[in-house]
Amino acid sequence: MFGVRTISRILLSGALLAVGLLIDEEKIAIVIFIASCLIIGYSTFIDALRSIYNKNPFNENFLMTVASIGAFAISEYPEGIAILLFYQVGKLFESYAVDKSRRSIRSLMDLMPDVANLLTENGIIETDPSDVSVGDLIVIRPGELIPLDCEITEGASFIDTSSITGESVPRSVSVGDHILSGCIVVNGVLTARVTSEYGDSTASKIISMIEDAYGSKSRSENFVTKFARYYTPLVVLSALLLALIPTLLGHPFEVWLYRALTFLVISCPCALVISIPLAFFGGIGGASRMGILVKGGNYLEALAGVDTVVFDKTGTLTEGTFDVEKVCPVSLPGEELLRLAAYGEFHSTHPIAKSIKDAYGKNIDETLIKNSEETAGSGIASQIDGHRVLVGNGTMMSKFGIRYEQPYDFGTTVFIAIDNEYAGHILISDRIKTDSKDTVSQLKKMRIRDVCMLTGDLDHVGKHVADSIGIDRVYTELLPSDKMKIVESLILENRKVSFVGDGINDAPSLARSDVGIAMGAMGSDAAIEAADIVILDDVPSKVPIAIRIAKKTRSIAIENIIFALGVKALFLILGALGYITMVEAVFADVGVAVIAILNSIRTLRTSHYEKNI
């Protein structure tokens, strides 16, 4: 292990340094000092040579190598060794911090079991999850990880979803419930039908997203990269001038060479280069532990600057699980109206269509349905039993010139017309999520400039939901294209907009917004793909939590930048004026790096945010 080897080298080199300081014979002491230097510094020297060979010499290894060799050149042997000792101590802290960050999310990277229990005619066969197909039946026993996304067909249990959603309390599931890969069955044996292939399963997507996330740098990280590119050559040139100019003016060369080497040591940008990426690494890891997947540090930083949050309604602020509340026929019996509506919605996968088909509850003869044509955001026109049947919203009725009665019940209304004659309507109810109101309240307390809601529902329905949860601005009766236009208009007002949605029709708005947030459990693949952040359990109150994490991460990164640059500027001046020694310079450099690293680790702490779920 890196840590064990480094600690051994530090202890051995430190012991030899102490022995060298105690020996009076100069030649023997020099040999011991050289041995101590090589033991602690060989990896730094090799890395410096490698960077020179790769034509990228100006890094911390180069600075430490030059400073150490320079110290030996002017017979300051203990200081040359101390430089490398403190530098390795700093790297040890860096290794610890990075390892802590990786350990904190390692459980998320170990979500996929090695086998799936495939149920066949010949019994249960253990097989690789990647060999299981959609529609196959699998058996999950107590204590086992769910290998693939599936729907329970037999059994009941509690499942531990903490590794996926961050929920600490096991969730009760039974026949008909959809369960996600990566969760653990607590008790009871479940038989389930696979709904997603291995590569498309929730756990597989999580692993892929986390691996991709660390390749996307935030603006702060890009700033550090660009800063180091110009900063390091500049300080090397400054150190060279610091050594030469006073010497040319008649001052002692050794004095100013020593100051130049001290200047080099202080200038090492370790604190920035290490701590800023580590802060965003920790922020992404901390969010992942709470069931919030951030696809990159750039999106986390963008979220910290959001001042407007726009919510889709159905499936985001409401359950998205619809029930037929009332059947209101006009020209035919209610049962016949429901039948024609179910036949008309047969080919639709929309949750409202599913609720109508579930309410009908009988087998549908597909051969009776002809020329079914769906208009996005409006409805479906079909030929059923020789009649032209229209099933949709008021926009569709108006499109075909059909006069209809507009009810003012709170819910979604589906209108039915037969042969261009209004036949009645069906009222569909959709429950508001229990934490939607608290979500809006939290966002307002965080001084989010505006919280909006977009919906295709009728104006009075949309306003009822908005009033119920405390949203002041609501846009209703929208087509999918209208949602994106509203998002664009808000962006043109110089707002930083986050759009939160779940459906395929939300994908354009998710992609167009500054930060798209998708509901991942019930959300469409298109929405998850278009989004920058994915909330795995569809809980809207995770939105303010994600913003808190983003703001905290950005705040810590800025603190590190200001602290590191401020302290270095002070010590560079003191070093150039000769007020500090090289050992003090190394101690200051390592100290700044360690403090910045420990500050970055704070992004991993999720206890504060968990209280706000």
Secondary structure as a PSIPRED ss2 file (coil, helix, strand):
# PSIPRED VFORMAT (PSIPRED V4.0)

   1 M C   1.000  0.000  0.000
   2 F H   0.000  1.000  0.000
   3 G H   0.000  1.000  0.000
   4 V H   0.000  1.000  0.000
   5 R H   0.000  1.000  0.000
   6 T H   0.000  1.000  0.000
   7 I H   0.000  1.000  0.000
   8 S H   0.000  1.000  0.000
   9 R H   0.000  1.000  0.000
  10 I H   0.000  1.000  0.000
  11 L H   0.000  1.000  0.000
  12 L H   0.000  1.000  0.000
  13 S H   0.000  1.000  0.000
  14 G H   0.000  1.000  0.000
  15 A H   0.000  1.000  0.000
  16 L H   0.000  1.000  0.000
  17 L H   0.000  1.000  0.000
  18 A H   0.000  1.000  0.000
  19 V H   0.000  1.000  0.000
  20 G H   0.000  1.000  0.000
  21 L H   0.000  1.000  0.000
  22 L H   0.000  1.000  0.000
  23 I C   1.000  0.000  0.000
  24 D C   1.000  0.000  0.000
  25 E C   1.000  0.000  0.000
  26 E H   0.000  1.000  0.000
  27 K H   0.000  1.000  0.000
  28 I H   0.000  1.000  0.000
  29 A H   0.000  1.000  0.000
  30 I H   0.000  1.000  0.000
  31 V H   0.000  1.000  0.000
  32 I H   0.000  1.000  0.000
  33 F H   0.000  1.000  0.000
  34 I H   0.000  1.000  0.000
  35 A H   0.000  1.000  0.000
  36 S H   0.000  1.000  0.000
  37 C H   0.000  1.000  0.000
  38 L H   0.000  1.000  0.000
  39 I H   0.000  1.000  0.000
  40 I H   0.000  1.000  0.000
  41 G H   0.000  1.000  0.000
  42 Y H   0.000  1.000  0.000
  43 S H   0.000  1.000  0.000
  44 T H   0.000  1.000  0.000
  45 F H   0.000  1.000  0.000
  46 I H   0.000  1.000  0.000
  47 D H   0.000  1.000  0.000
  48 A H   0.000  1.000  0.000
  49 L H   0.000  1.000  0.000
  50 R H   0.000  1.000  0.000
  51 S H   0.000  1.000  0.000
  52 I H   0.000  1.000  0.000
  53 Y H   0.000  1.000  0.000
  54 N C   1.000  0.000  0.000
  55 K C   1.000  0.000  0.000
  56 N C   1.000  0.000  0.000
  57 P C   1.000  0.000  0.000
  58 F C   1.000  0.000  0.000
  59 N C   1.000  0.000  0.000
  60 E H   0.000  1.000  0.000
  61 N H   0.000  1.000  0.000
  62 F H   0.000  1.000  0.000
  63 L H   0.000  1.000  0.000
  64 M H   0.000  1.000  0.000
  65 T H   0.000  1.000  0.000
  66 V H   0.000  1.000  0.000
  67 A H   0.000  1.000  0.000
  68 S H   0.000  1.000  0.000
  69 I H   0.000  1.000  0.000
  70 G H   0.000  1.000  0.000
  71 A H   0.000  1.000  0.000
  72 F H   0.000  1.000  0.000
  73 A H   0.000  1.000  0.000
  74 I C   1.000  0.000  0.000
  75 S C   1.000  0.000  0.000
  76 E C   1.000  0.000  0.000
  77 Y H   0.000  1.000  0.000
  78 P H   0.000  1.000  0.000
  79 E H   0.000  1.000  0.000
  80 G H   0.000  1.000  0.000
  81 I H   0.000  1.000  0.000
  82 A H   0.000  1.000  0.000
  83 I H   0.000  1.000  0.000
  84 L H   0.000  1.000  0.000
  85 L H   0.000  1.000  0.000
  86 F H   0.000  1.000  0.000
  87 Y H   0.000  1.000  0.000
  88 Q H   0.000  1.000  0.000
  89 V H   0.000  1.000  0.000
  90 G H   0.000  1.000  0.000
  91 K H   0.000  1.000  0.000
  92 L H   0.000  1.000  0.000
  93 F H   0.000  1.000  0.000
  94 E H   0.000  1.000  0.000
  95 S H   0.000  1.000  0.000
  96 Y H   0.000  1.000  0.000
  97 A H   0.000  1.000  0.000
  98 V H   0.000  1.000  0.000
  99 D H   0.000  1.000  0.000
 100 K H   0.000  1.000  0.000
 101 S H   0.000  1.000  0.000
 102 R H   0.000  1.000  0.000
 103 R H   0.000  1.000  0.000
 104 S H   0.000  1.000  0.000
 105 I H   0.000  1.000  0.000
 106 R H   0.000  1.000  0.000
 107 S H   0.000  1.000  0.000
 108 L H   0.000  1.000  0.000
 109 M H   0.000  1.000  0.000
 110 D H   0.000  1.000  0.000
 111 L C   1.000  0.000  0.000
 112 M C   1.000  0.000  0.000
 113 P C   1.000  0.000  0.000
 114 D C   1.000  0.000  0.000
 115 V C   1.000  0.000  0.000
 116 A E   0.000  0.000  1.000
 117 N E   0.000  0.000  1.000
 118 L E   0.000  0.000  1.000
 119 L E   0.000  0.000  1.000
 120 T E   0.000  0.000  1.000
 121 E C   1.000  0.000  0.000
 122 N C   1.000  0.000  0.000
 123 G E   0.000  0.000  1.000
 124 I E   0.000  0.000  1.000
 125 I E   0.000  0.000  1.000
 126 E E   0.000  0.000  1.000
 127 T E   0.000  0.000  1.000
 128 D C   1.000  0.000  0.000
 129 P H   0.000  1.000  0.000
 130 S H   0.000  1.000  0.000
 131 D H   0.000  1.000  0.000
 132 V C   1.000  0.000  0.000
 133 S C   1.000  0.000  0.000
 134 V C   1.000  0.000  0.000
 135 G C   1.000  0.000  0.000
 136 D C   1.000  0.000  0.000
 137 L E   0.000  0.000  1.000
 138 I E   0.000  0.000  1.000
 139 V E   0.000  0.000  1.000
 140 I E   0.000  0.000  1.000
 141 R C   1.000  0.000  0.000
 142 P C   1.000  0.000  0.000
 143 G C   1.000  0.000  0.000
 144 E C   1.000  0.000  0.000
 145 L E   0.000  0.000  1.000
 146 I C   1.000  0.000  0.000
 147 P C   1.000  0.000  0.000
 148 L C   1.000  0.000  0.000
 149 D C   1.000  0.000  0.000
 150 C E   0.000  0.000  1.000
 151 E E   0.000  0.000  1.000
 152 I E   0.000  0.000  1.000
 153 T E   0.000  0.000  1.000
 154 E E   0.000  0.000  1.000
 155 G C   1.000  0.000  0.000
 156 A C   1.000  0.000  0.000
 157 S E   0.000  0.000  1.000
 158 F E   0.000  0.000  1.000
 159 I E   0.000  0.000  1.000
 160 D E   0.000  0.000  1.000
 161 T C   1.000  0.000  0.000
 162 S H   0.000  1.000  0.000
 163 S H   0.000  1.000  0.000
 164 I H   0.000  1.000  0.000
 165 T H   0.000  1.000  0.000
 166 G C   1.000  0.000  0.000
 167 E C   1.000  0.000  0.000
 168 S C   1.000  0.000  0.000
 169 V C   1.000  0.000  0.000
 170 P C   1.000  0.000  0.000
 171 R E   0.000  0.000  1.000
 172 S E   0.000  0.000  1.000
 173 V E   0.000  0.000  1.000
 174 S C   1.000  0.000  0.000
 175 V C   1.000  0.000  0.000
 176 G C   1.000  0.000  0.000
 177 D C   1.000  0.000  0.000
 178 H E   0.000  0.000  1.000
 179 I E   0.000  0.000  1.000
 180 L C   1.000  0.000  0.000
 181 S C   1.000  0.000  0.000
 182 G C   1.000  0.000  0.000
 183 C C   1.000  0.000  0.000
 184 I E   0.000  0.000  1.000
 185 V E   0.000  0.000  1.000
 186 V C   1.000  0.000  0.000
 187 N C   1.000  0.000  0.000
 188 G C   1.000  0.000  0.000
 189 V C   1.000  0.000  0.000
 190 L E   0.000  0.000  1.000
 191 T E   0.000  0.000  1.000
 192 A E   0.000  0.000  1.000
 193 R E   0.000  0.000  1.000
 194 V E   0.000  0.000  1.000
 195 T C   1.000  0.000  0.000
 196 S C   1.000  0.000  0.000
 197 E C   1.000  0.000  0.000
 198 Y H   0.000  1.000  0.000
 199 G H   0.000  1.000  0.000
 200 D H   0.000  1.000  0.000
 201 S C   1.000  0.000  0.000
 202 T H   0.000  1.000  0.000
 203 A H   0.000  1.000  0.000
 204 S H   0.000  1.000  0.000
 205 K H   0.000  1.000  0.000
 206 I H   0.000  1.000  0.000
 207 I H   0.000  1.000  0.000
 208 S H   0.000  1.000  0.000
 209 M H   0.000  1.000  0.000
 210 I H   0.000  1.000  0.000
 211 E H   0.000  1.000  0.000
 212 D H   0.000  1.000  0.000
 213 A H   0.000  1.000  0.000
 214 Y C   1.000  0.000  0.000
 215 G C   1.000  0.000  0.000
 216 S C   1.000  0.000  0.000
 217 K C   1.000  0.000  0.000
 218 S C   1.000  0.000  0.000
 219 R H   0.000  1.000  0.000
 220 S H   0.000  1.000  0.000
 221 E H   0.000  1.000  0.000
 222 N H   0.000  1.000  0.000
 223 F H   0.000  1.000  0.000
 224 V H   0.000  1.000  0.000
 225 T H   0.000  1.000  0.000
 226 K H   0.000  1.000  0.000
 227 F H   0.000  1.000  0.000
 228 A H   0.000  1.000  0.000
 229 R H   0.000  1.000  0.000
 230 Y H   0.000  1.000  0.000
 231 Y H   0.000  1.000  0.000
 232 T H   0.000  1.000  0.000
 233 P H   0.000  1.000  0.000
 234 L H   0.000  1.000  0.000
 235 V H   0.000  1.000  0.000
 236 V H   0.000  1.000  0.000
 237 L H   0.000  1.000  0.000
 238 S H   0.000  1.000  0.000
 239 A H   0.000  1.000  0.000
 240 L H   0.000  1.000  0.000
 241 L H   0.000  1.000  0.000
 242 L H   0.000  1.000  0.000
 243 A H   0.000  1.000  0.000
 244 L H   0.000  1.000  0.000
 245 I H   0.000  1.000  0.000
 246 P H   0.000  1.000  0.000
 247 T H   0.000  1.000  0.000
 248 L H   0.000  1.000  0.000
 249 L C   1.000  0.000  0.000
 250 G C   1.000  0.000  0.000
 251 H C   1.000  0.000  0.000
 252 P C   1.000  0.000  0.000
 253 F H   0.000  1.000  0.000
 254 E H   0.000  1.000  0.000
 255 V H   0.000  1.000  0.000
 256 W H   0.000  1.000  0.000
 257 L H   0.000  1.000  0.000
 258 Y H   0.000  1.000  0.000
 259 R H   0.000  1.000  0.000
 260 A H   0.000  1.000  0.000
 261 L H   0.000  1.000  0.000
 262 T H   0.000  1.000  0.000
 263 F H   0.000  1.000  0.000
 264 L H   0.000  1.000  0.000
 265 V H   0.000  1.000  0.000
 266 I H   0.000  1.000  0.000
 267 S H   0.000  1.000  0.000
 268 C C   1.000  0.000  0.000
 269 P C   1.000  0.000  0.000
 270 C H   0.000  1.000  0.000
 271 A H   0.000  1.000  0.000
 272 L H   0.000  1.000  0.000
 273 V H   0.000  1.000  0.000
 274 I H   0.000  1.000  0.000
 275 S H   0.000  1.000  0.000
 276 I H   0.000  1.000  0.000
 277 P H   0.000  1.000  0.000
 278 L H   0.000  1.000  0.000
 279 A H   0.000  1.000  0.000
 280 F H   0.000  1.000  0.000
 281 F H   0.000  1.000  0.000
 282 G H   0.000  1.000  0.000
 283 G H   0.000  1.000  0.000
 284 I H   0.000  1.000  0.000
 285 G H   0.000  1.000  0.000
 286 G H   0.000  1.000  0.000
 287 A H   0.000  1.000  0.000
 288 S H   0.000  1.000  0.000
 289 R H   0.000  1.000  0.000
 290 M C   1.000  0.000  0.000
 291 G C   1.000  0.000  0.000
 292 I E   0.000  0.000  1.000
 293 L E   0.000  0.000  1.000
 294 V E   0.000  0.000  1.000
 295 K C   1.000  0.000  0.000
 296 G C   1.000  0.000  0.000
 297 G H   0.000  1.000  0.000
 298 N H   0.000  1.000  0.000
 299 Y H   0.000  1.000  0.000
 300 L H   0.000  1.000  0.000
 301 E H   0.000  1.000  0.000
 302 A H   0.000  1.000  0.000
 303 L H   0.000  1.000  0.000
 304 A H   0.000  1.000  0.000
 305 G C   1.000  0.000  0.000
 306 V C   1.000  0.000  0.000
 307 D C   1.000  0.000  0.000
 308 T E   0.000  0.000  1.000
 309 V E   0.000  0.000  1.000
 310 V E   0.000  0.000  1.000
 311 F E   0.000  0.000  1.000
 312 D E   0.000  0.000  1.000
 313 K C   1.000  0.000  0.000
 314 T C   1.000  0.000  0.000
 315 G C   1.000  0.000  0.000
 316 T C   1.000  0.000  0.000
 317 L C   1.000  0.000  0.000
 318 T E   0.000  0.000  1.000
 319 E E   0.000  0.000  1.000
 320 G E   0.000  0.000  1.000
 321 T E   0.000  0.000  1.000
 322 F E   0.000  0.000  1.000
 323 D E   0.000  0.000  1.000
 324 V E   0.000  0.000  1.000
 325 E E   0.000  0.000  1.000
 326 K E   0.000  0.000  1.000
 327 V E   0.000  0.000  1.000
 328 C E   0.000  0.000  1.000
 329 P E   0.000  0.000  1.000
 330 V C   1.000  0.000  0.000
 331 S C   1.000  0.000  0.000
 332 L C   1.000  0.000  0.000
 333 P C   1.000  0.000  0.000
 334 G H   0.000  1.000  0.000
 335 E H   0.000  1.000  0.000
 336 E H   0.000  1.000  0.000
 337 L H   0.000  1.000  0.000
 338 L H   0.000  1.000  0.000
 339 R H   0.000  1.000  0.000
 340 L H   0.000  1.000  0.000
 341 A H   0.000  1.000  0.000
 342 A H   0.000  1.000  0.000
 343 Y H   0.000  1.000  0.000
 344 G H   0.000  1.000  0.000
 345 E C   1.000  0.000  0.000
 346 F C   1.000  0.000  0.000
 347 H C   1.000  0.000  0.000
 348 S C   1.000  0.000  0.000
 349 T C   1.000  0.000  0.000
 350 H C   1.000  0.000  0.000
 351 P H   0.000  1.000  0.000
 352 I H   0.000  1.000  0.000
 353 A H   0.000  1.000  0.000
 354 K H   0.000  1.000  0.000
 355 S H   0.000  1.000  0.000
 356 I H   0.000  1.000  0.000
 357 K H   0.000  1.000  0.000
 358 D H   0.000  1.000  0.000
 359 A H   0.000  1.000  0.000
 360 Y H   0.000  1.000  0.000
 361 G C   1.000  0.000  0.000
 362 K C   1.000  0.000  0.000
 363 N C   1.000  0.000  0.000
 364 I C   1.000  0.000  0.000
 365 D C   1.000  0.000  0.000
 366 E H   0.000  1.000  0.000
 367 T H   0.000  1.000  0.000
 368 L H   0.000  1.000  0.000
 369 I E   0.000  0.000  1.000
 370 K E   0.000  0.000  1.000
 371 N E   0.000  0.000  1.000
 372 S E   0.000  0.000  1.000
 373 E E   0.000  0.000  1.000
 374 E E   0.000  0.000  1.000
 375 T E   0.000  0.000  1.000
 376 A C   1.000  0.000  0.000
 377 G C   1.000  0.000  0.000
 378 S C   1.000  0.000  0.000
 379 G E   0.000  0.000  1.000
 380 I E   0.000  0.000  1.000
 381 A E   0.000  0.000  1.000
 382 S E   0.000  0.000  1.000
 383 Q E   0.000  0.000  1.000
 384 I E   0.000  0.000  1.000
 385 D C   1.000  0.000  0.000
 386 G C   1.000  0.000  0.000
 387 H E   0.000  0.000  1.000
 388 R E   0.000  0.000  1.000
 389 V E   0.000  0.000  1.000
 390 L E   0.000  0.000  1.000
 391 V E   0.000  0.000  1.000
 392 G E   0.000  0.000  1.000
 393 N C   1.000  0.000  0.000
 394 G H   0.000  1.000  0.000
 395 T H   0.000  1.000  0.000
 396 M H   0.000  1.000  0.000
 397 M H   0.000  1.000  0.000
 398 S H   0.000  1.000  0.000
 399 K H   0.000  1.000  0.000
 400 F C   1.000  0.000  0.000
 401 G C   1.000  0.000  0.000
 402 I C   1.000  0.000  0.000
 403 R C   1.000  0.000  0.000
 404 Y C   1.000  0.000  0.000
 405 E C   1.000  0.000  0.000
 406 Q C   1.000  0.000  0.000
 407 P C   1.000  0.000  0.000
 408 Y C   1.000  0.000  0.000
 409 D C   1.000  0.000  0.000
 410 F C   1.000  0.000  0.000
 411 G C   1.000  0.000  0.000
 412 T E   0.000  0.000  1.000
 413 T E   0.000  0.000  1.000
 414 V E   0.000  0.000  1.000
 415 F E   0.000  0.000  1.000
 416 I E   0.000  0.000  1.000
 417 A E   0.000  0.000  1.000
 418 I E   0.000  0.000  1.000
 419 D C   1.000  0.000  0.000
 420 N C   1.000  0.000  0.000
 421 E E   0.000  0.000  1.000
 422 Y E   0.000  0.000  1.000
 423 A E   0.000  0.000  1.000
 424 G E   0.000  0.000  1.000
 425 H E   0.000  0.000  1.000
 426 I E   0.000  0.000  1.000
 427 L E   0.000  0.000  1.000
 428 I E   0.000  0.000  1.000
 429 S E   0.000  0.000  1.000
 430 D E   0.000  0.000  1.000
 431 R E   0.000  0.000  1.000
 432 I E   0.000  0.000  1.000
 433 K C   1.000  0.000  0.000
 434 T C   1.000  0.000  0.000
 435 D C   1.000  0.000  0.000
 436 S H   0.000  1.000  0.000
 437 K H   0.000  1.000  0.000
 438 D H   0.000  1.000  0.000
 439 T H   0.000  1.000  0.000
 440 V H   0.000  1.000  0.000
 441 S H   0.000  1.000  0.000
 442 Q H   0.000  1.000  0.000
 443 L H   0.000  1.000  0.000
 444 K H   0.000  1.000  0.000
 445 K H   0.000  1.000  0.000
 446 M C   1.000  0.000  0.000
 447 R C   1.000  0.000  0.000
 448 I C   1.000  0.000  0.000
 449 R C   1.000  0.000  0.000
 450 D E   0.000  0.000  1.000
 451 V E   0.000  0.000  1.000
 452 C E   0.000  0.000  1.000
 453 M E   0.000  0.000  1.000
 454 L E   0.000  0.000  1.000
 455 T C   1.000  0.000  0.000
 456 G C   1.000  0.000  0.000
 457 D C   1.000  0.000  0.000
 458 L C   1.000  0.000  0.000
 459 D H   0.000  1.000  0.000
 460 H H   0.000  1.000  0.000
 461 V H   0.000  1.000  0.000
 462 G H   0.000  1.000  0.000
 463 K H   0.000  1.000  0.000
 464 H H   0.000  1.000  0.000
 465 V H   0.000  1.000  0.000
 466 A H   0.000  1.000  0.000
 467 D H   0.000  1.000  0.000
 468 S H   0.000  1.000  0.000
 469 I H   0.000  1.000  0.000
 470 G C   1.000  0.000  0.000
 471 I C   1.000  0.000  0.000
 472 D C   1.000  0.000  0.000
 473 R E   0.000  0.000  1.000
 474 V E   0.000  0.000  1.000
 475 Y E   0.000  0.000  1.000
 476 T C   1.000  0.000  0.000
 477 E C   1.000  0.000  0.000
 478 L C   1.000  0.000  0.000
 479 L C   1.000  0.000  0.000
 480 P H   0.000  1.000  0.000
 481 S H   0.000  1.000  0.000
 482 D H   0.000  1.000  0.000
 483 K H   0.000  1.000  0.000
 484 M H   0.000  1.000  0.000
 485 K H   0.000  1.000  0.000
 486 I H   0.000  1.000  0.000
 487 V H   0.000  1.000  0.000
 488 E H   0.000  1.000  0.000
 489 S H   0.000  1.000  0.000
 490 L H   0.000  1.000  0.000
 491 I H   0.000  1.000  0.000
 492 L H   0.000  1.000  0.000
 493 E C   1.000  0.000  0.000
 494 N C   1.000  0.000  0.000
 495 R C   1.000  0.000  0.000
 496 K C   1.000  0.000  0.000
 497 V E   0.000  0.000  1.000
 498 S E   0.000  0.000  1.000
 499 F E   0.000  0.000  1.000
 500 V E   0.000  0.000  1.000
 501 G E   0.000  0.000  1.000
 502 D C   1.000  0.000  0.000
 503 G C   1.000  0.000  0.000
 504 I H   0.000  1.000  0.000
 505 N H   0.000  1.000  0.000
 506 D H   0.000  1.000  0.000
 507 A H   0.000  1.000  0.000
 508 P H   0.000  1.000  0.000
 509 S H   0.000  1.000  0.000
 510 L H   0.000  1.000  0.000
 511 A H   0.000  1.000  0.000
 512 R H   0.000  1.000  0.000
 513 S C   1.000  0.000  0.000
 514 D C   1.000  0.000  0.000
 515 V E   0.000  0.000  1.000
 516 G E   0.000  0.000  1.000
 517 I E   0.000  0.000  1.000
 518 A E   0.000  0.000  1.000
 519 M E   0.000  0.000  1.000
 520 G C   1.000  0.000  0.000
 521 A C   1.000  0.000  0.000
 522 M C   1.000  0.000  0.000
 523 G C   1.000  0.000  0.000
 524 S C   1.000  0.000  0.000
 525 D H   0.000  1.000  0.000
 526 A H   0.000  1.000  0.000
 527 A H   0.000  1.000  0.000
 528 I H   0.000  1.000  0.000
 529 E H   0.000  1.000  0.000
 530 A H   0.000  1.000  0.000
 531 A C   1.000  0.000  0.000
 532 D C   1.000  0.000  0.000
 533 I E   0.000  0.000  1.000
 534 V E   0.000  0.000  1.000
 535 I E   0.000  0.000  1.000
 536 L C   1.000  0.000  0.000
 537 D C   1.000  0.000  0.000
 538 D C   1.000  0.000  0.000
 539 V C   1.000  0.000  0.000
 540 P C   1.000  0.000  0.000
 541 S C   1.000  0.000  0.000
 542 K H   0.000  1.000  0.000
 543 V H   0.000  1.000  0.000
 544 P H   0.000  1.000  0.000
 545 I H   0.000  1.000  0.000
 546 A H   0.000  1.000  0.000
 547 I H   0.000  1.000  0.000
 548 R H   0.000  1.000  0.000
 549 I H   0.000  1.000  0.000
 550 A H   0.000  1.000  0.000
 551 K H   0.000  1.000  0.000
 552 K H   0.000  1.000  0.000
 553 T H   0.000  1.000  0.000
 554 R H   0.000  1.000  0.000
 555 S H   0.000  1.000  0.000
 556 I H   0.000  1.000  0.000
 557 A H   0.000  1.000  0.000
 558 I H   0.000  1.000  0.000
 559 E H   0.000  1.000  0.000
 560 N H   0.000  1.000  0.000
 561 I H   0.000  1.000  0.000
 562 I H   0.000  1.000  0.000
 563 F H   0.000  1.000  0.000
 564 A H   0.000  1.000  0.000
 565 L H   0.000  1.000  0.000
 566 G H   0.000  1.000  0.000
 567 V H   0.000  1.000  0.000
 568 K H   0.000  1.000  0.000
 569 A H   0.000  1.000  0.000
 570 L H   0.000  1.000  0.000
 571 F H   0.000  1.000  0.000
 572 L H   0.000  1.000  0.000
 573 I H   0.000  1.000  0.000
 574 L H   0.000  1.000  0.000
 575 G H   0.000  1.000  0.000
 576 A H   0.000  1.000  0.000
 577 L C   1.000  0.000  0.000
 578 G C   1.000  0.000  0.000
 579 Y C   1.000  0.000  0.000
 580 I C   1.000  0.000  0.000
 581 T C   1.000  0.000  0.000
 582 M H   0.000  1.000  0.000
 583 V H   0.000  1.000  0.000
 584 E H   0.000  1.000  0.000
 585 A H   0.000  1.000  0.000
 586 V H   0.000  1.000  0.000
 587 F H   0.000  1.000  0.000
 588 A H   0.000  1.000  0.000
 589 D H   0.000  1.000  0.000
 590 V H   0.000  1.000  0.000
 591 G H   0.000  1.000  0.000
 592 V H   0.000  1.000  0.000
 593 A H   0.000  1.000  0.000
 594 V H   0.000  1.000  0.000
 595 I H   0.000  1.000  0.000
 596 A H   0.000  1.000  0.000
 597 I H   0.000  1.000  0.000
 598 L H   0.000  1.000  0.000
 599 N H   0.000  1.000  0.000
 600 S H   0.000  1.000  0.000
 601 I H   0.000  1.000  0.000
 602 R H   0.000  1.000  0.000
 603 T H   0.000  1.000  0.000
 604 L H   0.000  1.000  0.000
 605 R C   1.000  0.000  0.000
 606 T C   1.000  0.000  0.000
 607 S H   0.000  1.000  0.000
 608 H H   0.000  1.000  0.000
 609 Y H   0.000  1.000  0.000
 610 E H   0.000  1.000  0.000
 611 K C   1.000  0.000  0.000
 612 N C   1.000  0.000  0.000
 613 I C   1.000  0.000  0.000
